[in-house]
Structure formats: C-alpha cells, structure tokens
Amino acid sequence: MKSEEFQQISNTLPEGPGIYKYYDVNGSLLYVGKAKNIRKRVSSYFNKNAGSYKTHELVKRIRKIEFTIVNSEQDAFLLENSLIKQYQPLFNINLKDDKTYPYIVIKNELFPRVYLTRQKLDDGSQYFGPYTSVGKVRDLLNFIKQTIPLRTCPLNLTPRNIDKGKFKVCLEYHLGNCKGPCEKHQSLENYDENIAQIKNLLKGNLSPVFQHFKSEMKGYVEGLQFEKAEAVRKKIRFLENYQSRSVVMNNAVDGLDVFSIRKEADTAYVNYLMLENGTIVQTKSIRVETHLDEPVEEVLAFSIGQLRTTFQSEAKEIVVPFPIEYAETGITVTIPKAGEKKKLLELSEKNVQYFIDEARNKERLKLGVKSADKYSVLLQVKDDLNLTEVPVHIECFDNSNFQGSYPVAALVCFKNGEPSRKDYRVFNIKTVVGINDFASMNEAVSRRYKRLMMENGAFPQLVIIDGGKGQLSAAHEAIESLGLAGKMTLVGLAKNEEELFFVGDKESLKLPYDSASHKLIRRIRDEVHNHGVTFHRKKRSEGTFKNELEDIKGIGTSTANLLLKTFRSVNGVKKQSIEDLSKIVGVSKAKIVKAYFESDD
C-alpha cells in the first residue's frame, strides 16, 4: 500500500486504544499490533522517513487494514498476545517453541484420579502446569504415589455401584498403593482429604502437607500403632527430600515471575523462572525471532505476556533487568539492585546464557533433525549422570577372555551419540599373568590414554567401564597414575543389575530402564562387548592363542579344541577321569591326556 492510498483512509481510523491487523493481497495476515492511539501508530508505518528496510517491506505488502477498538491499553496488550499466538503472523515476533507441554490433572469425578496429560479439556477437571519436563512430571507423580495412596482404575465409583458390590479390589490395593474405595475400604471424605494434600503439594504449599502427616503420625504413636507411625514418618521423609530438590531462595519471596533476555541481531533468548511459596517451580528458556527490528524492551514485554499466559501465572510481581512498558493491570514491575530478587535475576541470566551456549554447540556440531534428537539424548545423559559437560565424546572398555584364558580388552568410541568406528581399539593384554580382570582393565585404560597424551588427542567427557566396582577402581588407578584425574568422568556399569557406579560412591545409580540415556548406555555396552568378542574370535581363528592341550605329544589341534569345547577350560579337562575323557576322544588319547596332567602334578 502506497502512502497516497493510505492517506485516503487514515481519517477513518479511530484515535483510541486497540489492535490493528495488516493483510496482503491474498488475505493472509501479515502483522498484528497494539496501540494507545490506533491512527497515530498506523500512520507511523507510512511515514517515508520511518522504519527500517524490513518495515518498508511490510508496508509494500499491505493491501488491507483492520482494527479492533478496546477499552484500555491492557485489553489491547492481551488481545495482541492472543492473536499472535493463534495466527503467528509473518512479520510479528515469533516464539520458537512448538511443544505441547504436559499437565497433571485431578479428574472431575468421585474419588478423582491424578495423572499426566497433554490435552487440557474444558471438562471441569483441575489442571496443574504446564510443566516443561515430562521426566519431572513423572517424578512428581511417582512421589505422590509413594506418599498418598490413590486409585488408578477408570471404574465408575458412584455410591450406587459401590453399594451394589459391583467391584473388587485389585493388586494395587494389596500392594498398598490404593485404599480400596471400590469396596468401601476408604470413604469419600478421607479420599478428598488426600486430594487436598495433593493440591497443596502441586501448588508448592508444603506446610499444610507436613502438618497433616505429622498430626497423623502423632495420633498413631499415641495409639501405640508404631508400624503405621513409621509408615507416615517415611512419607514425611519423602516430602523433605522432595523439598530439598527444589531451589528455595526465601520464604518471603512469593508469587514472583523472573525474566531475563539476551538479544543478538534478529534473535533473542528469554529465560523465565516461576516462583511459588519461595520455590522455583518452573523454568523455561525460549528463542524469539524478530522481524521489524523491535527494541529489546518490546521483545521482552511480548515474551512475558506469552509465557505468563502459557504457564498460567498468577504472580502479581515480575522481576526484569531493565524498565519495560507492561500493560497488564495489578502487576508490579521490579528492577532489583540487590537482595534475593537480584540473585534470582542473576540466576535467570545464567540460565539464558547457558541456553545460548547450548544453541551454539548444536550449530557448531552441524546437527540435523536426527542429530538434534541424539544431542537431546546426550543432554539427558549429562543431566542424569550430573556431568559438567555434554558427553559428545564417550568411550567404553570391556575385558574379554576365552573360557577363562587368553585375556584381551576392547574399546569403542561414540561421538555425537553415534559409533566412531575409526576410533575403536583392541588390546592384547601383555603385562598380566593369568586371569586378572582388574589388572587387565588397568593396563588397557593406561595404554589408551597414555597414547592420547603422546598424540595430543582429544579426551572423552565420559568413560564407561563395563564391570563393577573392582574394574572401575582399576581404571581409576590408571587415570590417576597418568595425572588425568578430573579430566574425564569414569562410571562403572554392573553387568547383572545394570547399575551405574561412580568412583568413591557407596550407592549405585539406577536409571529408568526405558529412558533414552539408559538405552544409549546399553547400546554402547553391547557394542563394546560385541567388538571384544569379534576380536577374540578372530585371534582364535588365526591361531594366535595357543591351546595348552596342543603341547601334549600325540594330541592334535582338532582333539585339543574338542576337549576344550566340551569341558570349557584346560582346568576342566584336567579334572576329568579317564572314563569321561574316553567318551569324547577315545581310550588311547584319554590315557595320553591323563598321563600328561599326572606327570605335571
């Protein structure tokens, strides 16, 4: 639209607050904006001296202008945010975040169920969230299950159905996870008391929950029901552990939203911390694309409106790093200079910088869509194992031997979540006499990283030792002897329980079996095992390993291998009687073998 064309309609635009919408020749929505005075704001776009190249490009495409009058600037602000979120116009600020966040729902029914959902329905149920991490939601639900017994079945528990005896208690009742309301073992009033505790828990208001359980425990103690009192005491301990995992700044800091922003060219990065009852209950970092060179203050104000809407914030105070125009009434905007709120702002700024660094790492690694998925798995490994760096370079060691003899070791290397086969290595154990898995592991690890030191090679962020605490300690000794302690993180993977052990820790770490991080670690473990077995078979087929039975005069290779295959080891052959040996190789050869070992003894 040209300036001359606009002048013909400018006088028809209202001079009050509202929102305006620009459309192109095809009727597509280009831009939505808010204004205290619609006529003045829209006219500024058609001023020849105003705006950047991008603004001129927008004006060239405008073919139709629509507007909506509202009562106040606040209403304009809310309507603008709503329309942008709904239509995502081409020239508006764009929050690059298309996830469907999970909620915890307390179902609108008798004896309500509590579970995770991604669909927020208008069904009268109560929804808590949204939460930015599915893992955290599941942890929270598991915590609730351990603390407050609830039903999980979809039965229609009406008083009439229960009185008719239509239902029978299930395994959850016998396991203590449900109190059996389906057979009148739990009243609706008692169940609703539990639901009230869960609501307090989900709102971060733990004091009433503590008081409820402490009162319950005191009642059991006075009634000399010590086993029940101990069960409630364990619930209180769960609560204390849950509370300790939250970031508690100050109980006086309540109902607060904290925002920070970093802007680079056409991209801005925003971090959001939500506080309830002095505790950080939500944290989210987003990337924001700008299209009309919007000032950083405008980008932050827009992002705050969108994030507060998404996460249903009811906080009456927001903390920001610099003054902004925020039109929502009843909201206090604070720019802290010191104290707890300043510390929270610094924490938010630290998070936004970390988010930027992670984005740059993805670009540096040239990760595509599939690679980005792998990178997200590596991020999960970092979080689950509490590593200081993302483990883009992982190495794994395993010992291998043949029927208790001829030890070797194998190494596999994963980079960016994928096998780097050119970096695979195998080791013929040279310094160990006999079978000693610990010493063999020490030798393999020592040789690997001594070589990397000589070649100035890149060290891995994570080293997995396929074995228990013994192999892990042996590997750690090798690392320390090379002066590389702290250079990489060592973790042992027990073969039976699939537990993870860290050096010096008494307790093991068990990751969820189906978690992405555990799947990756199992895949690496299986890869190193196969690599070691393949190497061992190759050495055996080449005749590199000498079978002691072949030293016996009159016993050939085929006979020696047959004996070894049948009795599993040379020692196993040695323990057999002549009769047992005869069944395999005949009487004459059995006598030769037996005589050899008797003379050796």
Buried (B, 14 or more C-beta within 10 A) or exposed (E): BEEEEBEEEBEEBBEBBBBBBBBBEEEEBBBBBBBBBBBEBBBEBBEEEEBEEBBEEBBEBBBEBEBBEBEBBBBBBBBBBBBBBEEBBBBBBBBEBEEEBBBBBBBEBBBBBBBBBEEBEEEEBBBBBBBBBEBEBBBBBEBBBEBBBBBEBEBEBEEEBBEEEBBEBBEBBEEEBBBBBBBEEBEEEEBEEBBEBBBBBBEBEBEBBBEBBEEBBEEBBEEEBEEBBEBBBEBBEBBEEBBEEBEBBBEEBBBBBBBBBBBEEEBBBBBBBBBBBBBBBBBBBBBBEBBBEBEBBBBBBBBBBBBBEBBEBEBEBBBBBEEBEBBBEEBEBBEBEEEBBBBBBBBBBEBBBEBBEEBEBBEEBEBEEEBEEBBBBBBBBBEBBEBEEBBBBBBBBBBBBBBEBBBBBBBBBBBBBEBBEEBBBBBBBEEBEEBBBBBBBBBBBBBBBBEBBEEEEEEBBBBBBBBBBEBBBBBBBBBEBBEBEEBBBBBBBBEEEBBBBBBEEEEBEEBEEEBBBBBBBBEBBBBBBEBBBEBBEEBBEEEEBEBBBBEBEEBEEEBBBBBBEBBEBBEBBBEBEEEBBBEBBEEEBBBBBBEBBEEEE
